[in-house]
Amino acid sequence: NRLLQLNLTQRQIDCLALLCLRCDSRVISSKLNIKYNTFRTHVERTLPLIGLSSSKDVFDWALSSNVLEILINIALEIICKKCD
């Protein structure tokens, strides 16, 4: 969160991380064990904070902001927790 220099919740960061893997929205909500509408709310509140209007732009934003590797690592941790 400090690296992003934004005041995002952990859940918002988790959503961004899984979006970087280009996961389907319903898959993401399932992986995070939250309702689809809750996921959408997290994304809708997060996108303006990072200057985006579409979740399809999250990967490019993360790449240009030099946080792609961190977000991918977070996403992989989330996915691997479900594998245990």
C-alpha beads as a LAMMPS data file, in Angstrom:
LAMMPS data file: protein, C-alpha beads

84 atoms
83 bonds

1 atom types
1 bond types

-500.0 500.0 xlo xhi
-500.0 500.0 ylo yhi
-500.0 500.0 zlo zhi

Masses

1 110.0

Atoms # bond

1 1 1 0.000 0.000 0.000
2 1 1 2.873 2.371 0.755
3 1 1 4.453 1.510 -2.576
4 1 1 1.268 2.478 -4.388
5 1 1 1.102 5.659 -2.282
6 1 1 -2.648 5.224 -2.149
7 1 1 -4.973 4.579 0.729
8 1 1 -6.438 1.297 -0.512
9 1 1 -7.893 -1.463 1.616
10 1 1 -6.344 -4.909 1.478
11 1 1 -9.436 -6.177 -0.314
12 1 1 -9.114 -3.448 -2.961
13 1 1 -5.489 -4.440 -3.493
14 1 1 -6.518 -8.102 -3.744
15 1 1 -9.086 -7.221 -6.417
16 1 1 -6.516 -5.240 -8.392
17 1 1 -4.031 -8.079 -8.080
18 1 1 -6.427 -10.653 -9.499
19 1 1 -7.484 -8.245 -12.237
20 1 1 -3.821 -8.085 -13.276
21 1 1 -4.015 -11.806 -13.990
22 1 1 -7.015 -11.012 -16.204
23 1 1 -9.223 -13.311 -14.191
24 1 1 -12.946 -13.230 -14.848
25 1 1 -14.892 -11.110 -12.346
26 1 1 -16.908 -14.073 -11.098
27 1 1 -13.746 -16.122 -10.648
28 1 1 -12.200 -13.283 -8.650
29 1 1 -15.204 -12.978 -6.349
30 1 1 -15.083 -16.732 -5.811
31 1 1 -11.341 -16.700 -5.037
32 1 1 -11.851 -13.872 -2.547
33 1 1 -14.889 -15.595 -1.066
34 1 1 -17.070 -12.521 -1.536
35 1 1 -20.253 -11.877 -3.470
36 1 1 -19.935 -10.701 -7.047
37 1 1 -21.645 -7.391 -6.220
38 1 1 -19.177 -6.809 -3.382
39 1 1 -16.295 -7.364 -5.779
40 1 1 -17.809 -4.901 -8.265
41 1 1 -18.202 -2.318 -5.490
42 1 1 -14.537 -2.696 -4.511
43 1 1 -13.478 -2.214 -8.127
44 1 1 -15.832 0.714 -8.759
45 1 1 -14.443 2.518 -5.711
46 1 1 -10.825 1.696 -6.515
47 1 1 -10.620 2.621 -10.197
48 1 1 -11.104 6.386 -9.720
49 1 1 -8.464 6.359 -6.970
50 1 1 -5.888 5.094 -9.457
51 1 1 -7.138 7.269 -12.294
52 1 1 -8.909 4.600 -14.331
53 1 1 -12.431 4.178 -15.620
54 1 1 -12.228 0.549 -16.758
55 1 1 -10.975 -2.575 -15.030
56 1 1 -9.525 -3.649 -18.385
57 1 1 -6.838 -0.988 -17.915
58 1 1 -5.575 -2.279 -14.560
59 1 1 -2.789 -4.396 -16.075
60 1 1 -1.404 -1.501 -18.117
61 1 1 -1.684 0.836 -15.114
62 1 1 0.185 -1.640 -12.899
63 1 1 2.891 -2.060 -15.528
64 1 1 3.403 1.678 -15.973
65 1 1 3.277 2.244 -12.197
66 1 1 5.971 -0.383 -11.585
67 1 1 3.743 -2.435 -9.302
68 1 1 2.804 -5.252 -11.678
69 1 1 5.217 -7.766 -10.164
70 1 1 3.978 -7.025 -6.643
71 1 1 0.324 -7.328 -7.643
72 1 1 0.958 -10.577 -9.507
73 1 1 2.711 -11.999 -6.438
74 1 1 -0.285 -11.018 -4.298
75 1 1 -2.642 -12.654 -6.804
76 1 1 -0.614 -15.852 -6.849
77 1 1 -0.645 -15.978 -3.054
78 1 1 -4.435 -15.689 -3.097
79 1 1 -4.753 -18.460 -5.657
80 1 1 -2.276 -20.712 -3.857
81 1 1 -4.136 -20.329 -0.547
82 1 1 -7.153 -21.871 -2.248
83 1 1 -5.002 -24.806 -3.384
84 1 1 -3.928 -25.774 0.145

Bonds

1 1 1 2
2 1 2 3
3 1 3 4
4 1 4 5
5 1 5 6
6 1 6 7
7 1 7 8
8 1 8 9
9 1 9 10
10 1 10 11
11 1 11 12
12 1 12 13
13 1 13 14
14 1 14 15
15 1 15 16
16 1 16 17
17 1 17 18
18 1 18 19
19 1 19 20
20 1 20 21
21 1 21 22
22 1 22 23
23 1 23 24
24 1 24 25
25 1 25 26
26 1 26 27
27 1 27 28
28 1 28 29
29 1 29 30
30 1 30 31
31 1 31 32
32 1 32 33
33 1 33 34
34 1 34 35
35 1 35 36
36 1 36 37
37 1 37 38
38 1 38 39
39 1 39 40
40 1 40 41
41 1 41 42
42 1 42 43
43 1 43 44
44 1 44 45
45 1 45 46
46 1 46 47
47 1 47 48
48 1 48 49
49 1 49 50
50 1 50 51
51 1 51 52
52 1 52 53
53 1 53 54
54 1 54 55
55 1 55 56
56 1 56 57
57 1 57 58
58 1 58 59
59 1 59 60
60 1 60 61
61 1 61 62
62 1 62 63
63 1 63 64
64 1 64 65
65 1 65 66
66 1 66 67
67 1 67 68
68 1 68 69
69 1 69 70
70 1 70 71
71 1 71 72
72 1 72 73
73 1 73 74
74 1 74 75
75 1 75 76
76 1 76 77
77 1 77 78
78 1 78 79
79 1 79 80
80 1 80 81
81 1 81 82
82 1 82 83
83 1 83 84
